[in-house]
Amino acid sequence: MENKLSDDHARRVREMFARISPRYDLLNHLLSANIDRRWRRAVVEKLRSWLPANALVLDIACGTGDLSIEIFENFEAKVIGVDFCRPMLELAARKTDRLDLVEGDALRLPFVDDTFDGVTIGFGLRNVSSIEDGLSELRRVLRPNGWAAILEFSEPVAPGLRALVAVYYARLLPWIGGFLSGSRAAYTYLPDSISRFPNQQTLASMMRNAGFEEVSFQNLTAGVAALHVGRK
Ligand SMILES: C[S@@+](CC[C@H](N)C(=O)[O-])C[C@H]1O[C@@H](n2cnc3c(N)ncnc32)[C@H](O)[C@@H]1O
């Protein structure tokens, strides 16, 4: 029964991203006023301190590849992007031929244990049917002492900003996103999934429970997003 529910969830998410894929990048940059680029660069800055030369990095839920590209443009790293939505991967493939793209599920990664020096996931963990399972699968493929970086929407730290962002999510986002992508449902799902996602402290403790060490997080844009890191 549980398997069926998570399969249904995965199918719905995959179909939703397939539908909005042609407009995904445009909407990302537009709806975040380009701040999403700065958030992905924050991941790169964090990786700088711990990624070895010629590192092997896995970018889970890579979508159209923006975070993966940001990583290999900044490091001597081999980056593999994995995503379960083929139309998103096709768009990533059009942007670069330096990225190895693999069609696969974040909850059943097609890699053996202890493989990657670093694993990233940008705006992907919120979409998996079980965050706990996503974290443990992510950790499984990380080599011992390797680092994970999780970029995700989070809880704005100032009450005023929190209220403002809530209005933006509830009123503007479904309307603009729906109009430009043709899928209002996708841009209603976005704020819903953000509101269900654990806040900074809860995600940090879920990472600890999944076995990560030296877990910490950094708020981005006053907590609108957050970058969590942890070591295996
Ligand atoms: C919001 S997009 C993020 C894409 C990219 N990381 C970025 O920063 O723009 C979420 C991506 O997660 C993928 N995704 C969601 N659930 C997944 C799962 N269980 N396995 C693999 N990919 C998944 C979707 O197909 C989509 O491409």
The ligand as a Gaussian input file, in Angstrom:
#p B3LYP/6-31G(d) Opt

LIG

0 1
 C       12.568000      21.940000      -8.815000
 S       13.434000      20.870000      -9.907000
 C       15.118000      21.219000      -9.474000
 C       16.068000      21.036000     -10.628000
 C       17.488000      21.502000     -10.387000
 N       18.130000      20.778000      -9.318000
 C       17.550000      22.981000     -10.131000
 O       18.207000      23.384000      -9.176000
 O       16.974000      23.736000     -10.916000
 C       13.145000      19.328000      -9.157000
 C       13.655000      18.164000      -9.977000
 O       13.595000      17.019000      -9.149000
 C       13.269000      15.906000      -9.960000
 N       12.785000      14.856000      -9.061000
 C       11.759000      14.924000      -8.190000
 N       11.620000      13.770000      -7.520000
 C       12.608000      12.945000      -7.982000
 C       12.991000      11.620000      -7.687000
 N       12.327000      10.889000      -6.798000
 N       14.042000      11.101000      -8.349000
 C       14.717000      11.822000      -9.275000
 N       14.398000      13.080000      -9.610000
 C       13.350000      13.652000      -8.960000
 C       12.241000      16.462000     -10.920000
 O       12.102000      15.645000     -12.056000
 C       12.827000      17.839000     -11.222000
 O       13.652000      17.803000     -12.345000

